[in-house]
Amino acid sequence: IEEHGTTVYLVNTGWSGGAYGVGKRMDIVATRAIVNGILTGEILESEWTSPDRFFQLSSPKTLPGVDSKVLDPSLAWEDKAAYEATCEKLSKMYSTNFGKYQSDPFMADLADHGPGGKALQ
């Protein structure tokens, strides 16, 4: 990625606004608008959030045709305590899972760039 100057985007096509049973599936129209913003380069003109404390991911603050709450998961969840608890749980699960692969140099490097990873500290 660094060698070729590649930009990578993570597009949420799953749940937004809460866990299963509380949130809802991502709207297909919003998903298409996000993907179109990536493909046309409009996303490059967006102002971005600071990286979140759990996953070190940034989100565009605005994108034409997309509700800004959808772009930033922390804004989409009404129950902020549930959001924080879910992020904490997922980041611990990630760290635990990748801890199993520390003997593999590639996987260890990948884990270092995820939640709790050395590269992010």
N, CA, C and O of each residue as an XYZ file, in Angstrom:
484
protein
N       0.834     -1.190      0.000
C       0.000      0.000      0.000
C       0.877      1.250      0.000
O       0.660      2.163     -0.797
N       1.867      1.292      0.894
C       2.747      2.448      0.952
C       3.603      2.560     -0.303
O       3.808      3.654     -0.828
N       4.104      1.417     -0.781
C       4.990      1.414     -1.947
C       4.337      2.041     -3.176
O       5.001      2.727     -3.954
N       3.044      1.807     -3.347
C       2.352      2.288     -4.536
C       1.455      3.497     -4.274
O       0.753      3.959     -5.174
N       1.478      4.008     -3.040
C       0.660      5.176     -2.711
C      -0.830      4.917     -2.816
O      -1.600      5.796     -3.202
N      -1.226      3.713     -2.472
C      -2.617      3.310     -2.594
C      -3.446      3.850     -1.436
O      -2.995      3.849     -0.290
N      -4.641      4.304     -1.730
C      -5.589      4.723     -0.710
C      -6.595      3.601     -0.524
O      -7.093      3.038     -1.499
N      -6.895      3.277      0.731
C      -7.813      2.191      1.045
C      -9.000      2.759      1.819
O      -8.831      3.558      2.741
N     -10.180      2.342      1.438
C     -11.399      2.775      2.126
C     -12.118      1.551      2.670
O     -12.190      0.517      2.007
N     -12.640      1.674      3.863
C     -13.468      0.639      4.478
C     -14.900      1.150      4.431
O     -15.223      2.157      5.062
N     -15.755      0.466      3.690
C     -17.145      0.894      3.537
C     -18.028     -0.061      4.329
O     -18.032     -1.269      4.092
N     -18.773      0.503      5.274
C     -19.678     -0.296      6.088
C     -20.910     -0.655      5.271
O     -21.685      0.222      4.890
N     -21.086     -1.929      5.005
C     -22.279     -2.399      4.300
C     -23.148     -3.241      5.233
O     -24.097     -3.893      4.796
N     -22.811     -3.217      6.517
C     -23.542     -4.015      7.503
C     -24.524     -3.184      8.299
O     -25.454     -2.600      7.742
N     -24.314     -3.134      9.611
C     -25.240     -2.472     10.532
C     -24.765     -1.072     10.869
O     -23.565     -0.802     10.906
N     -25.718     -0.186     11.113
C     -25.411      1.179     11.522
C     -26.410      1.603     12.594
O     -27.580      1.222     12.555
N     -25.936      2.387     13.540
C     -26.838      2.945     14.548
C     -27.055      2.089     15.765
O     -27.803      2.482     16.661
N     -26.434      0.943     15.833
C     -26.586      0.063     16.985
C     -26.315     -1.371     16.603
O     -26.204     -1.710     15.425
N     -26.212     -2.199     17.603
C     -25.983     -3.621     17.379
C     -27.214     -4.254     16.723
O     -28.260     -3.616     16.602
N     -27.077     -5.500     16.306
C     -28.192     -6.235     15.704
C     -29.399     -6.158     16.631
O     -29.287     -6.401     17.833
N     -30.546     -5.820     16.066
C     -31.769     -5.702     16.849
C     -32.054     -4.272     17.290
O     -33.182     -3.939     17.654
N     -31.028     -3.431     17.256
C     -31.195     -2.021     17.628
C     -30.961     -1.140     16.404
O     -31.787     -0.295     16.058
N     -29.819     -1.357     15.760
C     -29.489     -0.598     14.559
C     -30.236     -1.147     13.370
O     -31.160     -1.947     13.510
N     -29.826     -0.709     12.199
C     -30.450     -1.224     10.978
C     -29.391     -1.409      9.904
O     -28.283     -0.882     10.002
N     -29.752     -2.162      8.884
C     -28.832     -2.378      7.762
C     -28.515     -1.041      7.114
O     -29.346     -0.135      7.069
N     -27.292     -0.944      6.615
C     -26.914      0.261      5.889
C     -27.833      0.413      4.676
O     -28.116     -0.551      3.965
N     -28.279      1.615      4.465
C     -29.142      1.932      3.345
C     -28.364      1.778      2.039
O     -27.250      2.291      1.924
N     -28.924      1.091      1.070
C     -28.232      0.837     -0.187
C     -27.972      2.131     -0.953
O     -26.956      2.249     -1.638
N     -28.874      3.097     -0.844
C     -28.688      4.378     -1.527
C     -27.475      5.107     -0.926
O     -26.664      5.676     -1.656
N     -27.360      5.084      0.400
C     -26.200      5.715      1.056
C     -24.921      4.979      0.693
O     -23.896      5.609      0.436
N     -24.971      3.647      0.669
C     -23.797      2.859      0.309
C     -23.337      3.200     -1.106
O     -22.145      3.377     -1.356
N     -24.287      3.289     -2.021
C     -23.941      3.642     -3.404
C     -23.339      5.044     -3.486
O     -22.396      5.273     -4.243
N     -23.882      5.979     -2.710
C     -23.358      7.350     -2.711
C     -21.926      7.382     -2.170
O     -21.087      8.135     -2.667
N     -21.651      6.564     -1.154
C     -20.297      6.488     -0.606
C     -19.339      5.918     -1.648
O     -18.269      6.477     -1.889
N     -19.724      4.818     -2.255
C     -18.867      4.199     -3.272
C     -18.671      5.150     -4.450
O     -17.562      5.262     -4.971
N     -19.729      5.834     -4.877
C     -19.591      6.805     -5.971
C     -18.652      7.940     -5.581
O     -17.867      8.406     -6.407
N     -18.725      8.388     -4.326
C     -17.820      9.429     -3.849
C     -16.369      8.986     -3.884
O     -15.472      9.785     -4.151
N     -16.147      7.716     -3.616
C     -14.792      7.156     -3.697
C     -14.342      7.103     -5.162
O     -13.242      7.538     -5.501
N     -15.206      6.567     -6.016
C     -14.836      6.382     -7.421
C     -14.636      7.697     -8.168
O     -13.781      7.786     -9.050
N     -15.412      8.709     -7.824
C     -15.290      9.998     -8.516
C     -14.208     10.886     -7.909
O     -13.805     11.881     -8.512
N     -13.742     10.525     -6.724
C     -12.733     11.338     -6.049
C     -13.317     12.418     -5.150
O     -12.571     13.144     -4.492
N     -14.652     12.535     -5.112
C     -15.274     13.540     -4.245
C     -14.854     13.372     -2.790
O     -14.746     14.349     -2.049
N     -14.620     12.145     -2.393
C     -14.251     11.872     -1.007
C     -12.925     12.546     -0.627
O     -12.690     12.847      0.543
N     -12.074     12.777     -1.612
C     -10.784     13.407     -1.357
C     -10.927     14.866     -0.940
O     -10.013     15.441     -0.348
N     -12.069     15.460     -1.247
C     -12.315     16.850     -0.894
C     -12.993     16.993      0.468
O     -13.224     18.108      0.934
N     -13.306     15.876      1.099
C     -13.973     15.901      2.396
C     -12.997     16.232      3.515
O     -11.814     15.898      3.450
N     -13.515     16.890      4.534
C     -12.764     17.031      5.784
C     -12.961     15.718      6.539
O     -14.032     15.115      6.467
N     -11.932     15.273      7.261
C     -11.980     13.975      7.929
C     -11.952     14.124      9.444
O     -11.406     15.090      9.977
N     -12.548     13.154     10.125
C     -12.491     13.112     11.580
C     -11.086     12.708     12.011
O     -10.311     12.183     11.211
N     -10.768     12.950     13.252
C      -9.527     12.420     13.823
C      -9.693     10.914     13.949
O     -10.819     10.435     14.086
N      -8.602     10.155     13.907
C      -8.728      8.699     14.080
C      -9.400      8.365     15.415
O      -9.103      8.977     16.442
N     -10.305      7.389     15.383
C     -10.978      6.990     16.616
C     -10.002      6.257     17.533
O      -8.985      5.736     17.074
N     -10.310      6.218     18.813
C      -9.369      5.659     19.787
C      -9.339      4.136     19.817
O      -8.430      3.552     20.407
N     -10.296      3.495     19.203
C     -10.328      2.032     19.233
C      -9.622      1.415     18.031
O      -8.791      0.521     18.191
N      -9.940      1.878     16.851
C      -9.459      1.243     15.619
C      -8.556      2.139     14.774
O      -8.028      1.710     13.748
N      -8.386      3.370     15.205
C      -7.558      4.337     14.482
C      -8.075      4.580     13.062
O      -7.297      4.757     12.124
N      -9.401      4.585     12.925
C     -10.025      4.842     11.629
C     -10.570      6.265     11.598
O     -11.125      6.747     12.585
N     -10.410      6.924     10.474
C     -10.976      8.248     10.256
C     -12.142      8.124      9.287
O     -12.185      7.216      8.457
N     -13.080      9.046      9.405
C     -14.250      9.053      8.528
C     -14.398     10.426      7.891
O     -14.063     11.438      8.507
N     -14.898     10.466      6.658
C     -15.193     11.782      6.085
C     -16.337     12.414      6.883
O     -17.266     11.719      7.295
N     -16.269     13.718      7.098
C     -17.328     14.387      7.849
C     -18.563     14.640      6.990
O     -19.686     14.679      7.493
N     -18.341     14.809      5.698
C     -19.451     15.015      4.763
C     -19.135     14.328      3.446
O     -17.976     14.142      3.075
N     -20.191     13.962      2.760
C     -20.081     13.384      1.425
C     -21.438     13.600      0.758
O     -22.463     13.265      1.353
N     -21.478     14.148     -0.456
C     -22.760     14.425     -1.107
C     -23.674     13.202     -1.135
O     -23.268     12.107     -1.524
N     -24.922     13.421     -0.712
C     -25.926     12.372     -0.746
C     -25.902     11.415      0.426
O     -26.625     10.419      0.426
N     -25.064     11.705      1.446
C     -24.942     10.793      2.588
C     -25.132     11.578      3.889
O     -24.484     12.601      4.111
N     -26.024     11.087      4.735
C     -26.229     11.682      6.062
C     -24.923     11.567      6.843
O     -24.347     10.481      6.919
N     -24.449     12.658      7.418
C     -23.164     12.640      8.130
C     -23.155     11.664      9.298
O     -22.091     11.181      9.685
N     -24.331     11.362      9.874
C     -24.383     10.370     10.958
C     -23.981      8.985     10.467
O     -23.413      8.194     11.219
N     -24.273      8.700      9.219
C     -23.926      7.394      8.655
C     -22.415      7.282      8.455
O     -21.847      6.195      8.558
N     -21.777      8.406      8.171
C     -20.344      8.386      7.898
C     -19.504      8.162      9.149
O     -18.425      7.575      9.071
N     -19.978      8.615     10.288
C     -19.246      8.487     11.548
C     -20.057      7.598     12.481
O     -21.083      8.030     13.008
N     -19.612      6.359     12.693
C     -20.390      5.426     13.504
C     -20.705      5.946     14.907
O     -21.750      5.615     15.467
N     -19.820      6.750     15.475
C     -20.078      7.252     16.829
C     -21.280      8.199     16.860
O     -21.902      8.375     17.908
N     -21.604      8.801     15.732
C     -22.773      9.675     15.657
C     -24.055      8.892     15.362
O     -25.148      9.347     15.700
N     -23.929      7.741     14.746
C     -25.097      6.951     14.336
C     -25.766      6.235     15.509
O     -26.965      5.956     15.465
N     -25.000      5.940     16.546
C     -25.553      5.226     17.700
C     -26.169      6.221     18.672
O     -25.488      7.139     19.131
N     -27.446      6.053     18.991
C     -28.082      6.911     19.995
C     -27.529      6.604     21.381
O     -27.302      7.512     22.180
N     -27.314      5.329     21.661
C     -26.797      4.908     22.974
C     -25.273      4.943     22.931
O     -24.625      3.978     22.522
N     -24.715      6.072     23.360
C     -23.262      6.267     23.284
C     -22.500      5.289     24.176
O     -21.408      4.850     23.816
N     -23.062      4.943     25.334
C     -22.406      3.975     26.229
C     -22.336      2.601     25.566
O     -21.329      1.903     25.689
N     -23.397      2.213     24.868
C     -23.408      0.928     24.162
C     -22.395      0.948     23.018
O     -21.735     -0.057     22.755
N     -22.273      2.082     22.345
C     -21.288      2.212     21.275
C     -19.878      2.014     21.826
O     -19.101      1.229     21.281
N     -19.552      2.712     22.889
C     -18.227      2.611     23.500
C     -17.952      1.181     23.971
O     -16.864      0.650     23.749
N     -18.934      0.564     24.616
C     -18.763     -0.811     25.109
C     -18.563     -1.787     23.952
O     -17.744     -2.702     24.049
N     -19.296     -1.603     22.871
C     -19.166     -2.480     21.708
C     -17.800     -2.306     21.054
O     -17.171     -3.291     20.666
N     -17.337     -1.075     20.929
C     -16.001     -0.832     20.359
C     -14.924     -1.459     21.234
O     -13.983     -2.068     20.724
N     -15.056     -1.315     22.523
C     -14.085     -1.898     23.457
C     -14.056     -3.419     23.303
O     -12.987     -4.025     23.241
N     -15.231     -4.018     23.242
C     -15.326     -5.480     23.106
C     -14.700     -5.942     21.784
O     -13.918     -6.892     21.764
N     -15.047     -5.267     20.681
C     -14.512     -5.656     19.372
C     -12.999     -5.473     19.294
O     -12.302     -6.304     18.712
N     -12.494     -4.395     19.873
C     -11.048     -4.182     19.817
C     -10.307     -5.239     20.625
O      -9.218     -5.663     20.237
N     -10.883     -5.669     21.741
C     -10.263     -6.745     22.528
C     -10.319     -8.070     21.774
O      -9.362     -8.844     21.800
N     -11.442     -8.331     21.101
C     -11.557     -9.561     20.309
C     -10.517     -9.580     19.191
O      -9.903    -10.613     18.926
N     -10.324     -8.443     18.543
C      -9.322     -8.324     17.481
C      -7.939     -8.639     18.038
O      -7.204     -9.450     17.474
N      -7.592     -7.993     19.146
C      -6.266     -8.189     19.739
C      -6.052     -9.639     20.153
O      -4.980    -10.200     19.927
N      -7.057    -10.238     20.751
C      -6.956    -11.631     21.172
C      -6.763    -12.552     19.971
O      -5.918    -13.447     19.997
N      -7.549    -12.329     18.920
C      -7.457    -13.169     17.735
C      -6.081    -13.058     17.078
O      -5.461    -14.076     16.767
N      -5.606    -11.850     16.868
C      -4.322    -11.682     16.205
C      -3.149    -12.064     17.096
O      -2.051    -12.313     16.598
N      -3.366    -12.114     18.400
C      -2.318    -12.571     19.307
C      -1.923    -14.011     19.032
O      -0.804    -14.419     19.340
N      -2.825    -14.773     18.462
C      -2.571    -16.179     18.142
C      -1.542    -16.337     17.020
O      -0.960    -17.409     16.856
N      -1.322    -15.275     16.253
C      -0.501    -15.373     15.051
C       0.812    -14.602     15.156
O       1.420    -14.289     14.132
N       1.254    -14.296     16.350
C       2.461    -13.495     16.536
C       3.720    -14.167     15.987
O       4.712    -13.486     15.727
N       3.700    -15.476     15.808
C       4.888    -16.151     15.270
C       5.042    -15.938     13.759
O       6.121    -16.168     13.213
N       3.985    -15.508     13.087
C       4.026    -15.232     11.657
C       4.349    -13.745     11.480
O       3.554    -12.900     11.893
N       5.494    -13.401     10.878
C       5.900    -11.995     10.762
C       4.865    -11.097     10.072
O       4.646     -9.965     10.502
N       4.236    -11.592      9.016
C       3.227    -10.792      8.321
C       2.047    -10.502      9.232
O       1.596     -9.362      9.336
N       1.548    -11.548      9.895
C       0.389    -11.388     10.772
C       0.728    -10.527     11.986
O      -0.105     -9.749     12.451
N       1.940    -10.665     12.494
C       2.355     -9.853     13.643
C       2.381     -8.377     13.242
O       1.953     -7.513     14.007
N       2.885     -8.094     12.035
C       2.910     -6.715     11.558
C       1.486     -6.193     11.365
O       1.196     -5.046     11.703
N       0.611     -7.016     10.832
C      -0.783     -6.638     10.647
C      -1.428     -6.331     11.999
O      -2.126     -5.327     12.147
N      -1.192     -7.197     12.979
C      -1.753     -6.996     14.317
C      -1.219     -5.716     14.956
O      -1.937     -5.049     15.700
N       0.021     -5.375     14.672
C       0.608     -4.156     15.226
C      -0.093     -2.895     14.736
O       0.030     -1.839     15.357
N      -0.826     -2.994     13.629
C      -1.522     -1.845     13.088
C      -3.014     -1.857     13.423
O      -3.765     -1.011     12.937
N      -3.438     -2.791     14.235
C      -4.828     -2.851     14.657
C      -5.003     -2.350     16.068
O      -4.075     -1.779     16.640
N      -6.184     -2.553     16.647
C      -6.456     -2.070     18.000
C      -5.398     -2.541     19.000
O      -5.096     -3.731     19.090
N      -4.853     -1.602     19.735
C      -3.853     -1.926     20.758
C      -2.489     -2.247     20.195
O      -1.575     -2.585     20.946
N      -2.333     -2.147     18.878
C      -1.069     -2.515     18.242
C       0.040     -1.535     18.531
O      -0.196     -0.351     18.774
N       1.255     -2.048     18.501
C       2.446     -1.241     18.791
C       2.593     -0.061     17.831
O       3.029      1.016     18.237
N       2.239     -0.254     16.579
C       2.424      0.798     15.579
C       1.506      2.005     15.855
O       1.764      3.103     15.363
N       0.456      1.802     16.625
C      -0.507      2.878     16.880
C      -0.283      3.574     18.202
O      -0.982      4.539     18.514
N       0.664      3.117     18.979
C       0.885      3.695     20.308
C       1.866      4.836     20.271
O       2.162      5.431     21.308
